[in-house]
Amino acid sequence: MARSELVDVAEAKRKAHATSTRKSVLAFDKQPLTQRVHWVHVILLSSTPLLALYGLLTTPWVKPTFILFLVTYFLSGLGITGGYHRLWSHRAYDAPLITRVFFAICGASAVQGSILWWCRDHRVHHRYTDTEKDPYGAQHGFWYSHIIWMLFKKDKSKMGRVDMADLEADPVVRWQSKYYPLITLFFSIVLPWCIAGFGWGDWRGGYFYAVILRMVIVHHATFCVNSLAHWLGETSFDDKHSPRDHFITAFVTMGEGYHNFHHEFPQDYRNAIKFYQYDPTKWLIVTLSYFGLAYNLRTFPENEVKKGVVMMQEKKVNQVKRTLKWGPTKEKLPGYTMAEFEDQVRDHKRMWILIDGYIHDVSEFMNEHPGGPKYIKANIGRDASTQFNGSVYDHSNGARNLMSMMRVGYLKDDSE
């Protein structure tokens, strides 16, 4: 086939794809609202908070159930942060079979979808942050990125594409995806409910607290990574996108709150890099590594991390500098020869002093001089650079900045 024919075929395929995409977009947009609603998500995410509230109002706490609630909360939450997020979405470390099965079960108990579903959307989020292809883009507002995005079906023609081959090749991921409903039903509902019921007779508290309330809290803790972590805090390493760092978000999300760092260095197994910052997910991964249950813990080069910090500090300093007056630059000042400078002082009675090539009008400052007016008067019409820079007194940086505001000209070279 000739080259021109190949080009024609490629162009025809491109146009056909574009036409197909436009048609699919139009077809999706024309669907009734009721058909766009993701009813499974709507029912799950609206009924469970109501059930949790009812349980809180009608069911007393007992100590064993409270302990079970905490244990299941941390297990399911860490299944998301340590498993779904850092292990599978970002491959921030490697883990043997037993650890992957553990995180697959704990993650499923959080009732947030399978590893494949969760990681696909999360990888898309990182690749297309704050764009229309971001499934929970923060540019649409806090509540959209927190929960609204899940209440409606996705228009697949508008979704970003990511490579999922590594996860599709993982037998644990395939197993969890195939049996996700059964794994979730047993480990999220049946097991904790039966532990409380058979263990100490608290069937009601086991259901409302260890199952429902725990599920709701873990849901919204995870959702805060998409919403709160893009709204509250500092852009410590980069301000190109919306992710931010804040200890409150870290506390709510089991350590995922240093989100600016995470988006800048997503393959780093840490979210918090300072020892005092709250990141139980990092602590768990490190602990597992001591027993050979996690390995190849990846960190971004310290030199590059510090570059991000310094660049943001520099940017903030420059923003402040732009609000300050630094005195006129040489380009905005008239030039004088030495003879012209002396004439201005002698004939026009200018109170001018020459320091470091700049001519300064000290008429309004003379009586304010901390050392008295005598030394200034003695140097009117003269080059006082040597005295200013140390032969009499080595002036402070504050004095130099103040002098810059008194510039009225500069000393021209003979060639100018």
ChimeraX attribute file (.defattr): number of C-alpha atoms within 10 A of each C-alpha:
attribute: neighborCount
match mode: 1-to-1
recipient: residues
	/A:1	5
	/A:2	7
	/A:3	8
	/A:4	9
	/A:5	10
	/A:6	11
	/A:7	11
	/A:8	12
	/A:9	12
	/A:10	12
	/A:11	12
	/A:12	12
	/A:13	12
	/A:14	12
	/A:15	12
	/A:16	12
	/A:17	12
	/A:18	12
	/A:19	12
	/A:20	13
	/A:21	15
	/A:22	13
	/A:23	13
	/A:24	16
	/A:25	15
	/A:26	11
	/A:27	11
	/A:28	17
	/A:29	12
	/A:30	10
	/A:31	10
	/A:32	9
	/A:33	9
	/A:34	9
	/A:35	11
	/A:36	16
	/A:37	15
	/A:38	15
	/A:39	15
	/A:40	11
	/A:41	16
	/A:42	15
	/A:43	11
	/A:44	13
	/A:45	18
	/A:46	11
	/A:47	13
	/A:48	18
	/A:49	16
	/A:50	14
	/A:51	17
	/A:52	21
	/A:53	14
	/A:54	12
	/A:55	19
	/A:56	15
	/A:57	9
	/A:58	12
	/A:59	14
	/A:60	13
	/A:61	15
	/A:62	12
	/A:63	9
	/A:64	15
	/A:65	28
	/A:66	16
	/A:67	12
	/A:68	20
	/A:69	24
	/A:70	14
	/A:71	15
	/A:72	24
	/A:73	24
	/A:74	19
	/A:75	19
	/A:76	27
	/A:77	28
	/A:78	25
	/A:79	25
	/A:80	29
	/A:81	23
	/A:82	28
	/A:83	28
	/A:84	28
	/A:85	23
	/A:86	25
	/A:87	23
	/A:88	27
	/A:89	24
	/A:90	18
	/A:91	21
	/A:92	20
	/A:93	20
	/A:94	18
	/A:95	20
	/A:96	11
	/A:97	12
	/A:98	11
	/A:99	16
	/A:100	23
	/A:101	18
	/A:102	14
	/A:103	25
	/A:104	26
	/A:105	23
	/A:106	27
	/A:107	30
	/A:108	28
	/A:109	29
	/A:110	28
	/A:111	23
	/A:112	18
	/A:113	16
	/A:114	22
	/A:115	26
	/A:116	19
	/A:117	12
	/A:118	16
	/A:119	21
	/A:120	19
	/A:121	19
	/A:122	22
	/A:123	22
	/A:124	19
	/A:125	20
	/A:126	18
	/A:127	16
	/A:128	18
	/A:129	21
	/A:130	20
	/A:131	16
	/A:132	15
	/A:133	18
	/A:134	22
	/A:135	25
	/A:136	28
	/A:137	23
	/A:138	25
	/A:139	16
	/A:140	14
	/A:141	14
	/A:142	19
	/A:143	16
	/A:144	18
	/A:145	23
	/A:146	22
	/A:147	20
	/A:148	14
	/A:149	16
	/A:150	19
	/A:151	18
	/A:152	18
	/A:153	14
	/A:154	15
	/A:155	14
	/A:156	13
	/A:157	14
	/A:158	14
	/A:159	15
	/A:160	18
	/A:161	14
	/A:162	16
	/A:163	10
	/A:164	13
	/A:165	8
	/A:166	10
	/A:167	18
	/A:168	14
	/A:169	10
	/A:170	13
	/A:171	13
	/A:172	20
	/A:173	20
	/A:174	16
	/A:175	13
	/A:176	21
	/A:177	19
	/A:178	12
	/A:179	12
	/A:180	20
	/A:181	15
	/A:182	12
	/A:183	21
	/A:184	22
	/A:185	14
	/A:186	15
	/A:187	21
	/A:188	25
	/A:189	19
	/A:190	14
	/A:191	15
	/A:192	22
	/A:193	26
	/A:194	16
	/A:195	17
	/A:196	23
	/A:197	17
	/A:198	10
	/A:199	12
	/A:200	13
	/A:201	13
	/A:202	20
	/A:203	17
	/A:204	18
	/A:205	26
	/A:206	29
	/A:207	23
	/A:208	24
	/A:209	29
	/A:210	27
	/A:211	26
	/A:212	24
	/A:213	24
	/A:214	25
	/A:215	28
	/A:216	23
	/A:217	17
	/A:218	25
	/A:219	19
	/A:220	17
	/A:221	21
	/A:222	21
	/A:223	18
	/A:224	24
	/A:225	25
	/A:226	24
	/A:227	24
	/A:228	28
	/A:229	28
	/A:230	28
	/A:231	19
	/A:232	17
	/A:233	19
	/A:234	18
	/A:235	21
	/A:236	21
	/A:237	25
	/A:238	19
	/A:239	14
	/A:240	9
	/A:241	16
	/A:242	21
	/A:243	31
	/A:244	26
	/A:245	26
	/A:246	23
	/A:247	19
	/A:248	16
	/A:249	26
	/A:250	25
	/A:251	16
	/A:252	19
	/A:253	27
	/A:254	24
	/A:255	26
	/A:256	32
	/A:257	31
	/A:258	30
	/A:259	30
	/A:260	26
	/A:261	25
	/A:262	21
	/A:263	20
	/A:264	20
	/A:265	18
	/A:266	22
	/A:267	20
	/A:268	22
	/A:269	26
	/A:270	27
	/A:271	28
	/A:272	24
	/A:273	16
	/A:274	9
	/A:275	7
	/A:276	7
	/A:277	16
	/A:278	24
	/A:279	23
	/A:280	22
	/A:281	26
	/A:282	22
	/A:283	14
	/A:284	13
	/A:285	22
	/A:286	18
	/A:287	13
	/A:288	15
	/A:289	17
	/A:290	10
	/A:291	9
	/A:292	12
	/A:293	17
	/A:294	20
	/A:295	17
	/A:296	12
	/A:297	18
	/A:298	15
	/A:299	16
	/A:300	14
	/A:301	10
	/A:302	8
	/A:303	8
	/A:304	11
	/A:305	16
	/A:306	12
	/A:307	12
	/A:308	16
	/A:309	16
	/A:310	14
	/A:311	14
	/A:312	17
	/A:313	14
	/A:314	12
	/A:315	14
	/A:316	11
	/A:317	11
	/A:318	11
	/A:319	11
	/A:320	10
	/A:321	11
	/A:322	9
	/A:323	8
	/A:324	8
	/A:325	10
	/A:326	13
	/A:327	15
	/A:328	14
	/A:329	13
	/A:330	15
	/A:331	9
	/A:332	11
	/A:333	14
	/A:334	12
	/A:335	19
	/A:336	19
	/A:337	14
	/A:338	18
	/A:339	9
	/A:340	13
	/A:341	22
	/A:342	19
	/A:343	14
	/A:344	16
	/A:345	16
	/A:346	13
	/A:347	8
	/A:348	9
	/A:349	12
	/A:350	18
	/A:351	20
	/A:352	27
	/A:353	27
	/A:354	22
	/A:355	21
	/A:356	13
	/A:357	16
	/A:358	24
	/A:359	27
	/A:360	21
	/A:361	19
	/A:362	20
	/A:363	16
	/A:364	10
	/A:365	14
	/A:366	17
	/A:367	13
	/A:368	11
	/A:369	14
	/A:370	8
	/A:371	11
	/A:372	11
	/A:373	13
	/A:374	11
	/A:375	14
	/A:376	19
	/A:377	15
	/A:378	11
	/A:379	16
	/A:380	22
	/A:381	21
	/A:382	16
	/A:383	18
	/A:384	20
	/A:385	16
	/A:386	13
	/A:387	15
	/A:388	17
	/A:389	15
	/A:390	10
	/A:391	10
	/A:392	11
	/A:393	11
	/A:394	12
	/A:395	12
	/A:396	11
	/A:397	9
	/A:398	9
	/A:399	12
	/A:400	13
	/A:401	13
	/A:402	14
	/A:403	19
	/A:404	18
	/A:405	14
	/A:406	20
	/A:407	22
	/A:408	19
	/A:409	23
	/A:410	24
	/A:411	21
	/A:412	16
	/A:413	11
	/A:414	8
	/A:415	4
	/A:416	8
